């Protein structure tokens, strides 16, 4: 069965170009031209991925993203003509998984969609496997990363992590002490093989530190190696 993609874009020519190219690649596509229609179609169409513009009539894309995240775990890629740090942060804070600025190439968009759908399928597959073993929990000082429950706790308190933040934390922790560049993290965690914006990694790391670290300005878990990348390097107890 063809995978379903919801395109939320108020500029009809852009929406139709995206729809044409996605349908040519075998996807089933529906278009919403405003925020209210987006929420309605998301509930009815049940897409496996949403392309969501920020500037929309009735309800803006940030609001739509927040409402979707209250009930759904669907990969969301924000589409916008704006290209600055504030918009990137707002989109990721609302729960978006990635961010593409217009104009973008069809090849780039297709590559990101394929990466997200592939990773989403793998996550769902693993999440549905019932294990008879004891839960897998990674422990570092006050931080616990529960691989089975897909959650992290600090001092016994559950942390409000998005799925992408959890995947990033898990990957770094499972490779403790190894430095990864932004491009490597995009490939390993986001699944991008050819494209990606390093700012997405930087902002997600920043958000993760705000939730995981006691003092984000002096992190003890996620370390920055300037000019290189990031690593998980907690001190020994």
ChimeraX commands (.cxc) that place a marker at each C-alpha (Angstrom):
marker #1 position 0.00,0.00,0.00 radius 0.5
marker #1 position 1.28,3.46,-0.90 radius 0.5
marker #1 position 2.58,5.50,2.01 radius 0.5
marker #1 position 0.44,8.52,2.86 radius 0.5
marker #1 position 1.82,12.06,2.98 radius 0.5
marker #1 position -0.11,15.16,3.99 radius 0.5
marker #1 position 1.13,18.39,2.39 radius 0.5
marker #1 position 0.07,21.51,4.29 radius 0.5
marker #1 position 0.81,24.50,2.08 radius 0.5
marker #1 position -1.36,27.55,1.33 radius 0.5
marker #1 position 0.40,28.43,-1.94 radius 0.5
marker #1 position -1.45,26.25,-4.43 radius 0.5
marker #1 position 1.26,26.13,-7.15 radius 0.5
marker #1 position 3.87,24.96,-4.64 radius 0.5
marker #1 position 1.50,22.41,-3.10 radius 0.5
marker #1 position 0.61,20.97,-6.50 radius 0.5
marker #1 position 4.26,20.71,-7.58 radius 0.5
marker #1 position 5.06,18.81,-4.38 radius 0.5
marker #1 position 2.01,16.60,-4.84 radius 0.5
marker #1 position 2.90,15.82,-8.46 radius 0.5
marker #1 position 6.46,14.77,-7.62 radius 0.5
marker #1 position 5.48,12.71,-4.60 radius 0.5
marker #1 position 2.72,10.89,-6.45 radius 0.5
marker #1 position 5.19,10.22,-9.27 radius 0.5
marker #1 position 7.33,8.44,-6.65 radius 0.5
marker #1 position 4.40,6.29,-5.59 radius 0.5
marker #1 position 3.11,8.12,-2.50 radius 0.5
marker #1 position -0.54,8.81,-1.74 radius 0.5
marker #1 position -0.86,12.56,-1.19 radius 0.5
marker #1 position -3.49,14.94,0.13 radius 0.5
marker #1 position -3.22,18.72,0.40 radius 0.5
marker #1 position -4.46,21.05,3.14 radius 0.5
marker #1 position -4.43,24.77,2.37 radius 0.5
marker #1 position -4.92,26.07,5.93 radius 0.5
marker #1 position -4.23,25.01,9.51 radius 0.5
marker #1 position -7.74,23.90,10.39 radius 0.5
marker #1 position -7.98,21.72,7.30 radius 0.5
marker #1 position -4.58,20.25,8.20 radius 0.5
marker #1 position -5.82,19.03,11.59 radius 0.5
marker #1 position -8.97,17.60,10.04 radius 0.5
marker #1 position -7.12,15.74,7.28 radius 0.5
marker #1 position -4.46,14.49,9.71 radius 0.5
marker #1 position -7.23,12.79,11.70 radius 0.5
marker #1 position -9.06,11.43,8.64 radius 0.5
marker #1 position -6.19,10.61,6.27 radius 0.5
marker #1 position -3.80,9.33,8.96 radius 0.5
marker #1 position -0.60,10.20,7.08 radius 0.5
marker #1 position 2.74,8.58,7.76 radius 0.5
marker #1 position 4.49,11.92,7.25 radius 0.5
marker #1 position 3.45,15.58,7.17 radius 0.5
marker #1 position 5.05,18.43,5.23 radius 0.5
marker #1 position 3.93,21.52,7.12 radius 0.5
marker #1 position 4.33,25.15,6.11 radius 0.5
marker #1 position 4.74,27.69,8.93 radius 0.5
marker #1 position 2.78,30.58,7.41 radius 0.5
marker #1 position -0.81,29.35,7.06 radius 0.5
marker #1 position -4.30,30.87,7.19 radius 0.5
marker #1 position -6.59,30.23,10.20 radius 0.5
marker #1 position -3.97,28.35,12.24 radius 0.5
marker #1 position -0.23,28.81,11.73 radius 0.5
marker #1 position 2.07,25.84,11.28 radius 0.5
marker #1 position 3.60,26.11,14.76 radius 0.5
marker #1 position 0.16,25.82,16.38 radius 0.5
marker #1 position -0.78,22.92,14.10 radius 0.5
marker #1 position 2.46,21.13,14.96 radius 0.5
marker #1 position 1.90,21.54,18.70 radius 0.5
marker #1 position -1.65,20.20,18.47 radius 0.5
marker #1 position -0.57,17.21,16.40 radius 0.5
marker #1 position 2.16,16.39,18.90 radius 0.5
marker #1 position -0.41,16.17,21.70 radius 0.5
marker #1 position -1.78,12.94,20.25 radius 0.5
marker #1 position 0.38,11.77,17.34 radius 0.5
marker #1 position 3.94,10.58,16.72 radius 0.5
marker #1 position 4.20,11.41,13.02 radius 0.5
marker #1 position 7.36,12.66,11.30 radius 0.5
marker #1 position 6.82,16.37,10.61 radius 0.5
marker #1 position 9.01,18.38,8.24 radius 0.5
marker #1 position 8.45,22.13,8.42 radius 0.5
marker #1 position 8.42,24.04,5.12 radius 0.5
marker #1 position 9.03,27.77,5.17 radius 0.5
marker #1 position 10.53,30.63,3.21 radius 0.5
marker #1 position 12.00,31.99,6.43 radius 0.5
marker #1 position 15.61,31.09,7.08 radius 0.5
marker #1 position 16.76,32.17,10.50 radius 0.5
marker #1 position 17.61,30.65,13.85 radius 0.5
marker #1 position 14.42,31.81,15.59 radius 0.5
marker #1 position 12.14,30.03,13.13 radius 0.5
marker #1 position 14.23,26.88,13.31 radius 0.5
marker #1 position 14.04,26.88,17.11 radius 0.5
marker #1 position 10.29,27.57,17.10 radius 0.5
marker #1 position 9.66,24.71,14.68 radius 0.5
marker #1 position 11.74,22.21,16.61 radius 0.5
marker #1 position 10.33,23.37,19.94 radius 0.5
marker #1 position 6.83,22.76,18.59 radius 0.5
marker #1 position 7.79,19.16,17.85 radius 0.5
marker #1 position 8.94,19.24,14.22 radius 0.5
marker #1 position 11.56,16.67,13.24 radius 0.5
marker #1 position 13.24,18.76,10.58 radius 0.5
marker #1 position 13.10,22.03,8.71 radius 0.5
marker #1 position 13.51,22.82,5.00 radius 0.5
marker #1 position 13.65,26.36,3.64 radius 0.5
marker #1 position 12.18,27.36,0.29 radius 0.5
marker #1 position 13.23,27.09,-2.41 radius 0.5
marker #1 position 14.32,23.47,-2.06 radius 0.5
marker #1 position 15.10,20.86,-4.68 radius 0.5
marker #1 position 12.75,17.95,-5.31 radius 0.5
marker #1 position 15.72,15.62,-4.90 radius 0.5
marker #1 position 16.47,16.97,-1.42 radius 0.5
marker #1 position 12.83,16.78,-0.35 radius 0.5
marker #1 position 12.49,13.19,-1.59 radius 0.5
marker #1 position 15.70,12.15,0.16 radius 0.5
marker #1 position 14.51,13.52,3.49 radius 0.5
marker #1 position 11.06,11.97,3.14 radius 0.5
marker #1 position 12.53,8.56,2.37 radius 0.5
marker #1 position 14.90,8.85,5.34 radius 0.5
marker #1 position 12.13,9.79,7.75 radius 0.5
marker #1 position 9.75,7.09,6.56 radius 0.5
marker #1 position 12.49,4.48,6.76 radius 0.5
marker #1 position 13.40,5.44,10.33 radius 0.5
marker #1 position 9.76,5.69,11.36 radius 0.5
marker #1 position 9.11,2.15,10.11 radius 0.5
marker #1 position 12.14,0.85,11.99 radius 0.5
marker #1 position 11.09,2.60,15.20 radius 0.5
marker #1 position 7.55,1.19,14.99 radius 0.5
marker #1 position 8.90,-2.28,14.27 radius 0.5
marker #1 position 11.18,-2.24,17.30 radius 0.5
marker #1 position 8.51,-0.65,19.48 radius 0.5
marker #1 position 6.08,-3.45,18.66 radius 0.5
marker #1 position 8.50,-6.24,19.55 radius 0.5
marker #1 position 7.56,-7.74,22.90 radius 0.5
marker #1 position 10.69,-8.71,24.82 radius 0.5
marker #1 position 10.69,-11.26,27.62 radius 0.5
marker #1 position 13.99,-9.95,28.96 radius 0.5
marker #1 position 14.49,-7.36,31.67 radius 0.5
marker #1 position 14.17,-3.74,30.46 radius 0.5
marker #1 position 17.32,-2.32,28.93 radius 0.5
marker #1 position 18.33,0.74,30.91 radius 0.5
marker #1 position 21.50,2.76,30.41 radius 0.5
marker #1 position 22.56,4.48,33.67 radius 0.5
marker #1 position 24.97,7.38,34.03 radius 0.5
marker #1 position 25.03,9.22,37.37 radius 0.5
marker #1 position 21.46,10.49,37.88 radius 0.5
marker #1 position 20.48,9.87,34.24 radius 0.5
marker #1 position 18.62,6.74,33.14 radius 0.5
marker #1 position 17.86,5.96,29.49 radius 0.5
marker #1 position 15.16,3.31,29.25 radius 0.5
marker #1 position 15.41,1.73,25.80 radius 0.5
marker #1 position 12.27,-0.38,26.18 radius 0.5
marker #1 position 9.97,2.35,27.48 radius 0.5
marker #1 position 11.58,4.92,25.13 radius 0.5
marker #1 position 12.03,7.44,27.90 radius 0.5
marker #1 position 14.77,9.08,29.94 radius 0.5
marker #1 position 14.74,9.96,33.64 radius 0.5
marker #1 position 16.95,12.17,35.76 radius 0.5
marker #1 position 16.87,11.56,39.47 radius 0.5
marker #1 position 13.86,9.30,38.91 radius 0.5
marker #1 position 11.85,12.04,37.20 radius 0.5
marker #1 position 10.73,11.42,33.62 radius 0.5
marker #1 position 12.12,13.92,31.11 radius 0.5
marker #1 position 9.79,15.44,28.52 radius 0.5
marker #1 position 11.79,14.43,25.43 radius 0.5
marker #1 position 10.57,14.36,21.87 radius 0.5
marker #1 position 11.19,11.17,19.92 radius 0.5
marker #1 position 14.04,12.81,18.02 radius 0.5
marker #1 position 15.66,14.06,21.25 radius 0.5
marker #1 position 15.41,10.58,22.75 radius 0.5
marker #1 position 16.92,8.96,19.64 radius 0.5
marker #1 position 19.81,11.44,19.72 radius 0.5
marker #1 position 20.44,10.88,23.44 radius 0.5
marker #1 position 20.27,7.10,23.03 radius 0.5
marker #1 position 22.66,7.09,20.08 radius 0.5
marker #1 position 25.24,9.28,21.83 radius 0.5
marker #1 position 24.99,7.26,25.06 radius 0.5
marker #1 position 25.37,3.96,23.24 radius 0.5
marker #1 position 28.55,5.36,21.69 radius 0.5
marker #1 position 29.89,6.95,24.86 radius 0.5
marker #1 position 33.22,8.71,24.45 radius 0.5
marker #1 position 33.10,8.90,20.65 radius 0.5
marker #1 position 32.92,12.27,18.92 radius 0.5
marker #1 position 30.41,12.62,16.08 radius 0.5
marker #1 position 30.29,15.44,13.55 radius 0.5
marker #1 position 27.00,17.12,12.68 radius 0.5
marker #1 position 26.91,15.31,9.34 radius 0.5
marker #1 position 27.46,11.95,11.04 radius 0.5
marker #1 position 24.62,12.62,13.48 radius 0.5
marker #1 position 22.32,13.63,10.64 radius 0.5
marker #1 position 23.10,10.32,8.94 radius 0.5
marker #1 position 22.90,8.12,12.04 radius 0.5
marker #1 position 20.00,9.72,13.93 radius 0.5
marker #1 position 17.98,11.61,11.33 radius 0.5
marker #1 position 18.79,9.17,8.52 radius 0.5
marker #1 position 19.91,11.73,5.95 radius 0.5
marker #1 position 22.32,10.22,3.48 radius 0.5
marker #1 position 23.00,13.23,1.30 radius 0.5
marker #1 position 21.33,16.31,2.74 radius 0.5
marker #1 position 20.87,18.01,6.05 radius 0.5
marker #1 position 21.18,21.29,7.89 radius 0.5
marker #1 position 23.74,21.21,10.70 radius 0.5
marker #1 position 21.72,23.80,12.59 radius 0.5
marker #1 position 19.07,21.16,13.16 radius 0.5
marker #1 position 21.63,19.15,15.13 radius 0.5
marker #1 position 22.84,22.19,17.08 radius 0.5
marker #1 position 19.33,23.23,18.10 radius 0.5
marker #1 position 18.33,19.68,19.05 radius 0.5
marker #1 position 21.48,19.31,21.15 radius 0.5
marker #1 position 20.69,22.62,22.85 radius 0.5
marker #1 position 17.13,21.52,23.59 radius 0.5
marker #1 position 18.34,18.14,24.84 radius 0.5
marker #1 position 20.81,19.77,27.23 radius 0.5
marker #1 position 18.08,22.00,28.64 radius 0.5
marker #1 position 16.17,18.87,29.62 radius 0.5
marker #1 position 18.96,16.47,30.55 radius 0.5
marker #1 position 21.58,18.65,32.21 radius 0.5
marker #1 position 21.23,20.21,35.66 radius 0.5
marker #1 position 23.10,23.25,34.33 radius 0.5
marker #1 position 22.92,23.38,30.50 radius 0.5
marker #1 position 25.65,26.04,30.36 radius 0.5
marker #1 position 28.02,23.59,32.09 radius 0.5
marker #1 position 26.97,20.20,30.69 radius 0.5
marker #1 position 28.27,17.01,32.26 radius 0.5
marker #1 position 26.69,14.54,29.84 radius 0.5
marker #1 position 26.78,15.98,26.31 radius 0.5
marker #1 position 30.09,17.62,25.52 radius 0.5
marker #1 position 31.00,19.88,22.59 radius 0.5
marker #1 position 34.31,19.42,20.83 radius 0.5
marker #1 position 34.72,22.76,19.11 radius 0.5
marker #1 position 35.29,22.50,15.40 radius 0.5
marker #1 position 34.50,18.79,15.46 radius 0.5
marker #1 position 31.13,17.82,16.94 radius 0.5
marker #1 position 29.50,16.29,20.01 radius 0.5
marker #1 position 30.00,13.34,22.32 radius 0.5
marker #1 position 28.39,11.73,25.35 radius 0.5
marker #1 position 31.07,11.87,28.05 radius 0.5
marker #1 position 29.70,11.77,31.60 radius 0.5
marker #1 position 32.22,11.80,34.48 radius 0.5
marker #1 position 32.84,8.60,36.37 radius 0.5
marker #1 position 30.87,8.15,39.57 radius 0.5
marker link #1:1,2 radius 0.2
marker link #1:2,3 radius 0.2
marker link #1:3,4 radius 0.2
marker link #1:4,5 radius 0.2
marker link #1:5,6 radius 0.2
marker link #1:6,7 radius 0.2
marker link #1:7,8 radius 0.2
marker link #1:8,9 radius 0.2
marker link #1:9,10 radius 0.2
marker link #1:10,11 radius 0.2
marker link #1:11,12 radius 0.2
marker link #1:12,13 radius 0.2
marker link #1:13,14 radius 0.2
marker link #1:14,15 radius 0.2
marker link #1:15,16 radius 0.2
marker link #1:16,17 radius 0.2
marker link #1:17,18 radius 0.2
marker link #1:18,19 radius 0.2
marker link #1:19,20 radius 0.2
marker link #1:20,21 radius 0.2
marker link #1:21,22 radius 0.2
marker link #1:22,23 radius 0.2
marker link #1:23,24 radius 0.2
marker link #1:24,25 radius 0.2
marker link #1:25,26 radius 0.2
marker link #1:26,27 radius 0.2
marker link #1:27,28 radius 0.2
marker link #1:28,29 radius 0.2
marker link #1:29,30 radius 0.2
marker link #1:30,31 radius 0.2
marker link #1:31,32 radius 0.2
marker link #1:32,33 radius 0.2
marker link #1:33,34 radius 0.2
marker link #1:34,35 radius 0.2
marker link #1:35,36 radius 0.2
marker link #1:36,37 radius 0.2
marker link #1:37,38 radius 0.2
marker link #1:38,39 radius 0.2
marker link #1:39,40 radius 0.2
marker link #1:40,41 radius 0.2
marker link #1:41,42 radius 0.2
marker link #1:42,43 radius 0.2
marker link #1:43,44 radius 0.2
marker link #1:44,45 radius 0.2
marker link #1:45,46 radius 0.2
marker link #1:46,47 radius 0.2
marker link #1:47,48 radius 0.2
marker link #1:48,49 radius 0.2
marker link #1:49,50 radius 0.2
marker link #1:50,51 radius 0.2
marker link #1:51,52 radius 0.2
marker link #1:52,53 radius 0.2
marker link #1:53,54 radius 0.2
marker link #1:54,55 radius 0.2
marker link #1:55,56 radius 0.2
marker link #1:56,57 radius 0.2
marker link #1:57,58 radius 0.2
marker link #1:58,59 radius 0.2
marker link #1:59,60 radius 0.2
marker link #1:60,61 radius 0.2
marker link #1:61,62 radius 0.2
marker link #1:62,63 radius 0.2
marker link #1:63,64 radius 0.2
marker link #1:64,65 radius 0.2
marker link #1:65,66 radius 0.2
marker link #1:66,67 radius 0.2
marker link #1:67,68 radius 0.2
marker link #1:68,69 radius 0.2
marker link #1:69,70 radius 0.2
marker link #1:70,71 radius 0.2
marker link #1:71,72 radius 0.2
marker link #1:72,73 radius 0.2
marker link #1:73,74 radius 0.2
marker link #1:74,75 radius 0.2
marker link #1:75,76 radius 0.2
marker link #1:76,77 radius 0.2
marker link #1:77,78 radius 0.2
marker link #1:78,79 radius 0.2
marker link #1:79,80 radius 0.2
marker link #1:80,81 radius 0.2
marker link #1:81,82 radius 0.2
marker link #1:82,83 radius 0.2
marker link #1:83,84 radius 0.2
marker link #1:84,85 radius 0.2
marker link #1:85,86 radius 0.2
marker link #1:86,87 radius 0.2
marker link #1:87,88 radius 0.2
marker link #1:88,89 radius 0.2
marker link #1:89,90 radius 0.2
marker link #1:90,91 radius 0.2
marker link #1:91,92 radius 0.2
marker link #1:92,93 radius 0.2
marker link #1:93,94 radius 0.2
marker link #1:94,95 radius 0.2
marker link #1:95,96 radius 0.2
marker link #1:96,97 radius 0.2
marker link #1:97,98 radius 0.2
marker link #1:98,99 radius 0.2
marker link #1:99,100 radius 0.2
marker link #1:100,101 radius 0.2
marker link #1:101,102 radius 0.2
marker link #1:102,103 radius 0.2
marker link #1:103,104 radius 0.2
marker link #1:104,105 radius 0.2
marker link #1:105,106 radius 0.2
marker link #1:106,107 radius 0.2
marker link #1:107,108 radius 0.2
marker link #1:108,109 radius 0.2
marker link #1:109,110 radius 0.2
marker link #1:110,111 radius 0.2
marker link #1:111,112 radius 0.2
marker link #1:112,113 radius 0.2
marker link #1:113,114 radius 0.2
marker link #1:114,115 radius 0.2
marker link #1:115,116 radius 0.2
marker link #1:116,117 radius 0.2
marker link #1:117,118 radius 0.2
marker link #1:118,119 radius 0.2
marker link #1:119,120 radius 0.2
marker link #1:120,121 radius 0.2
marker link #1:121,122 radius 0.2
marker link #1:122,123 radius 0.2
marker link #1:123,124 radius 0.2
marker link #1:124,125 radius 0.2
marker link #1:125,126 radius 0.2
marker link #1:126,127 radius 0.2
marker link #1:127,128 radius 0.2
marker link #1:128,129 radius 0.2
marker link #1:129,130 radius 0.2
marker link #1:130,131 radius 0.2
marker link #1:131,132 radius 0.2
marker link #1:132,133 radius 0.2
marker link #1:133,134 radius 0.2
marker link #1:134,135 radius 0.2
marker link #1:135,136 radius 0.2
marker link #1:136,137 radius 0.2
marker link #1:137,138 radius 0.2
marker link #1:138,139 radius 0.2
marker link #1:139,140 radius 0.2
marker link #1:140,141 radius 0.2
marker link #1:141,142 radius 0.2
marker link #1:142,143 radius 0.2
marker link #1:143,144 radius 0.2
marker link #1:144,145 radius 0.2
marker link #1:145,146 radius 0.2
marker link #1:146,147 radius 0.2
marker link #1:147,148 radius 0.2
marker link #1:148,149 radius 0.2
marker link #1:149,150 radius 0.2
marker link #1:150,151 radius 0.2
marker link #1:151,152 radius 0.2
marker link #1:152,153 radius 0.2
marker link #1:153,154 radius 0.2
marker link #1:154,155 radius 0.2
marker link #1:155,156 radius 0.2
marker link #1:156,157 radius 0.2
marker link #1:157,158 radius 0.2
marker link #1:158,159 radius 0.2
marker link #1:159,160 radius 0.2
marker link #1:160,161 radius 0.2
marker link #1:161,162 radius 0.2
marker link #1:162,163 radius 0.2
marker link #1:163,164 radius 0.2
marker link #1:164,165 radius 0.2
marker link #1:165,166 radius 0.2
marker link #1:166,167 radius 0.2
marker link #1:167,168 radius 0.2
marker link #1:168,169 radius 0.2
marker link #1:169,170 radius 0.2
marker link #1:170,171 radius 0.2
marker link #1:171,172 radius 0.2
marker link #1:172,173 radius 0.2
marker link #1:173,174 radius 0.2
marker link #1:174,175 radius 0.2
marker link #1:175,176 radius 0.2
marker link #1:176,177 radius 0.2
marker link #1:177,178 radius 0.2
marker link #1:178,179 radius 0.2
marker link #1:179,180 radius 0.2
marker link #1:180,181 radius 0.2
marker link #1:181,182 radius 0.2
marker link #1:182,183 radius 0.2
marker link #1:183,184 radius 0.2
marker link #1:184,185 radius 0.2
marker link #1:185,186 radius 0.2
marker link #1:186,187 radius 0.2
marker link #1:187,188 radius 0.2
marker link #1:188,189 radius 0.2
marker link #1:189,190 radius 0.2
marker link #1:190,191 radius 0.2
marker link #1:191,192 radius 0.2
marker link #1:192,193 radius 0.2
marker link #1:193,194 radius 0.2
marker link #1:194,195 radius 0.2
marker link #1:195,196 radius 0.2
marker link #1:196,197 radius 0.2
marker link #1:197,198 radius 0.2
marker link #1:198,199 radius 0.2
marker link #1:199,200 radius 0.2
marker link #1:200,201 radius 0.2
marker link #1:201,202 radius 0.2
marker link #1:202,203 radius 0.2
marker link #1:203,204 radius 0.2
marker link #1:204,205 radius 0.2
marker link #1:205,206 radius 0.2
marker link #1:206,207 radius 0.2
marker link #1:207,208 radius 0.2
marker link #1:208,209 radius 0.2
marker link #1:209,210 radius 0.2
marker link #1:210,211 radius 0.2
marker link #1:211,212 radius 0.2
marker link #1:212,213 radius 0.2
marker link #1:213,214 radius 0.2
marker link #1:214,215 radius 0.2
marker link #1:215,216 radius 0.2
marker link #1:216,217 radius 0.2
marker link #1:217,218 radius 0.2
marker link #1:218,219 radius 0.2
marker link #1:219,220 radius 0.2
marker link #1:220,221 radius 0.2
marker link #1:221,222 radius 0.2
marker link #1:222,223 radius 0.2
marker link #1:223,224 radius 0.2
marker link #1:224,225 radius 0.2
marker link #1:225,226 radius 0.2
marker link #1:226,227 radius 0.2
marker link #1:227,228 radius 0.2
marker link #1:228,229 radius 0.2
marker link #1:229,230 radius 0.2
marker link #1:230,231 radius 0.2
marker link #1:231,232 radius 0.2
marker link #1:232,233 radius 0.2
marker link #1:233,234 radius 0.2
marker link #1:234,235 radius 0.2
marker link #1:235,236 radius 0.2
marker link #1:236,237 radius 0.2
view
